[in-house]
Amino acid sequence: MALSVLTLNLWHDSGPWPERAARIRGWIDRLAPDLIGFQEALRVPGFDQVAELLGARPYHVAFARASAFPRAREETRRGELGNAVASRFPIASQESIALPDAGDGETRSAISATVHAPPGPVSIICTHLNWKFRHGWVREQQVVALCDFALRRRPKHGFPPILVGDFNAEPEAAEIRYVTGLQSIGGWSVAFLDAWRVAGGGGPGVTWSNANPYARAEREPDRRIDYIFSGLPRRDGLGQITSCRVVCDAAEAGVWPSDHFGVYAELRGEALVGEAAG
């Protein structure tokens, strides 16, 4: 039995949203993920993007606002942009936090949901970090707060915590190296596993690609900036990352699902027979 996880930046309703939504639904139906982390999810009066996207599909949703989303020409449709977790399993509890910021008006958050899954309680956290290239120093503060949050929310003696989102940083960046236990920040360190590095099958795993015209318009280089992280698996194998791939990475009739590609991973959802729990 596997626990499957998808993360995708929705790019709110930019571009041809109704057509993009159809592409995203197609991927969700093919992958059938147990847990989904959405970033840049939009809520305005009369429009809940995640609810519209999922429709009647059997998901429970937790949402946390990250920032206001004003529309200069649509004053009556001011709303909020944020992160969302969708779960096939009932959500037992949820909590959100505001992340450190640069004081320039760009605000970020993280949403944590603990769900009642077949392996037992599973905690997933979804986030979206500062986007500017020069804001590595802000992202470093954000990942420290984020990992502390994830570790506080993890079920005791249960499934390893899962952390997903658009981190706007490449694997070599200090903030990602901190998450994966390769360096300390402020005299402290943690260690989560990068699903792509563990089970992605090699290759760069690019999720911001100039092959995608929505991304190419920004004139930024190809990068891997979207991640699924997990805590170390138990000694009996529960939570071991078994596969990972880049998804939502192709156009249909000229329409791409988003400006980002998504990441999909599977984790072992049951203990190995005869193995000791850690």
N, C-alpha and C positions, 0 to 999 in steps of 0.2 A: 504494500500500500504506500502511495506517495502523497505528500502534501504539495500542491502546486501553487506557485506564486507568480503574479504578473505585476510589473510596474510600467506606467506610461504617463508621460507629460501630455496632457490633452491639448495644450496650446489654446486654452479656453475656446471661444467660438470664432477664432480667426479663420480666414480662408473660407472655402466652401463647406461650412459646418454640416449641413444635412448630408452631403455626400461623404464627408469625412466620417461622420458618425456611423454611416452604413458600413464603411470599411472597418472601423474599430469593432463594431458589433460582430462582423464576420470573423475577426480574429478571436474575440472572446468566445464565440460559439465553437470555433475549431479547437481552441486550447482548453476551454472549460476550466479555467483556474479556480482553485478553492478560495484564494485570497487575491485581491487586487489593490494596488496602491495607485491612486490617481493624483497628479499634480496639476496646478492651474485649472482646477475645477471651478466653474463659474456658477454663482447663484445671484440672480437678480429677480425683482418682483415678476412673478409669472413664469419664471424659467429656472428650473433646477437641472443643470447640465447632466449630472450623474444619474439622476432619476430618469431623465428622458433617454439617456444612453442605454441604461440597463433595461428599461421597460418592465415587462413581466418576468424577467429572468429572476431566479430565486436567490437574490442577494440581500443581505442586511447591510446598511450603510451608516458609517460614522463620518462626520465632516467637521473640519476646523477652519475657521477663517484665518487667512494670512494677511490680507490687505484689502483695502477698499478697491472697488472697481468702478470708477466713474466713467460715464460716457458723455463727452462734452456736448454731443448733439442730441442726447436722449436723457435729459435730466430726470425723467420719471422712472428710468430703469437703472438708477444707481444701485450697486449691489456689492458683492464681495467675491474675492478670489481666494481659493484655499486648497487644502489637501483632503483627500477622502480615502477611506478604506472600505472596500466592499467584500463581504464574506458570505460564503455559502452556509456558514454555520452561525448560530445565534451569537450575538455580541453580548457578553456578560458584563463588560464595563468598558468605559472609554474615558480618555483624559487628553487634554491638549496643553501645550505650553508655547509661549512666545519665545523665539530664539534671539540671542544678542544681535544687535544691528549696528550700523555705522552712524546713526543719527542723521541720515540724509533722506528719510522718508520711506526707504525700502524696508518693509517689515516681512518677517518670515515666521513660520510656526511649524509644529509637528503634532500629528494626531496619533495616539496610541489606542488600539482596540485589543481587548482580550476576548477570544472567541472560544466557544465550546466545540472543539473539533474531536474527531475520533481518537487522535493520540492523547487527548486530554486538553487542558487549557493551553492556548497558543497566543502569544503576544506579538502583534505586528505594529510597527511604527512607520508612518509615511511622512516624508518631508521634502522640502524644496529649498535649497540654500541660495545665498546671494549670487547674482549672475555675473557681475563685472569681473573681468580678468584680474584687475588689480585688487580685488577684495579677498585675496587669500587670507589675510589677517583676520577678516570678519568670519570667514568660513571656519578658520581654526577655532575661534571661540564657539561657533555654532556646533561643531562636531563634538566638542567637549561636553556642552550642555545636552546634546542629543544622545550621546552614548550613556551619560549618567542617567538620563530619562529612561532609555531602553533597559538598562540594567536594573533600575528601580522597579520597572513594570514587569520584569520577567517572572513567570510562574516558578516557584521554588521546586526544585527537583523534577522539573517538567521539560517541556519542549524548549530548545534554545530560542532566544529572542530573535525576531526577524526585523530587519531594518531596510527599508526600500526608499527610492526616490531619485530625484534629479539633484545631484550634488554640485553640478557646475564646476567640477574639478576633475583633472585627469588622475590616473592611478599613481603617478609619480609625485603628485602634489602633497605637501605636508599634511593637509587635512585628511586625505585619503590614507596616507601612510599611518596616521594616528589611528584611524578606525581599524585598520588591519594589523595593528601591533608592530609596525615597522619603525615607529619613532614615538617619543614622548612629547607632550606639550605641557608646560608648566609643572614639570616634575611628576607627571602622572601618565599612565598608559593603559590601554585596553586592547582587546584582540577579538575582532569579528572576522569571519571568513568572507572573502569576496567570491560570490558564486561563479562569476565568469572565470576568475583565476583558478578556482578549484576544478570546475567541470565544464568549462566553455569550449574545450577542444582545440585550444590554440587560436592564433590570430588576434588582431587588435580589438575586436568586439566593439567597433565604432557605433555610437548611438546618435551622434550629431554628424551628419554626413552631407557633403556637398552633392552627392548623387540625388538628394532630395531637394527640389527647387524651393520648398518652403524654408529650409535651412540655408540653402545657398544664397538667398537674398540678403542674409546678414553678413556675408563676406568673412566668415570665421573659418578657421581650419577644422578639418575632421578631428573628432575627439571621442573618447569614451567617457561620458559624464553621468550616465544613468546606471544605477547599481541595485543589486539585491545582496545584502549582507546577512549573515546568520552567525549566531553564537556557536562556539565549538560544540560538536555533537556529543551526546553521551557515549560512554564506553560500550553500551549495548547497541550502538548504531543509530539510535533515535535522533533525528534531525540532521543526519549526514546528507550533504548536498550530492545528489547523484547525476544531475544534468543541468545545463544552462545554455540558453541560446538567445540571440538577438531576434526579435519578432517585430511585427507591425512595420516592416522594412521594405515594402514593395507597393508600387502604385497599381491601381486598377482603373482602367479608362482614364488615365492621367491624373487621378486623385490619390494622394497619399494619406494615410491615417492621421498623421500629425507632423509637426516639424521635427520632433524627436522620434527615434526608434524606441521600441520597448525592450524589456528584458524579461525572460520567462525562465523559471527554475523549478526543479522538483527536489524535494527533500524526503528522506526516508521517514515514513509515518508510523513505523512499528519497530519494536526492538528485534534484534537478531536472536534467534533461539539459541540458548546456551551461553549468551554473552552477559557479562556482569554490567549492571548499571553504574554510571559514574556519579 
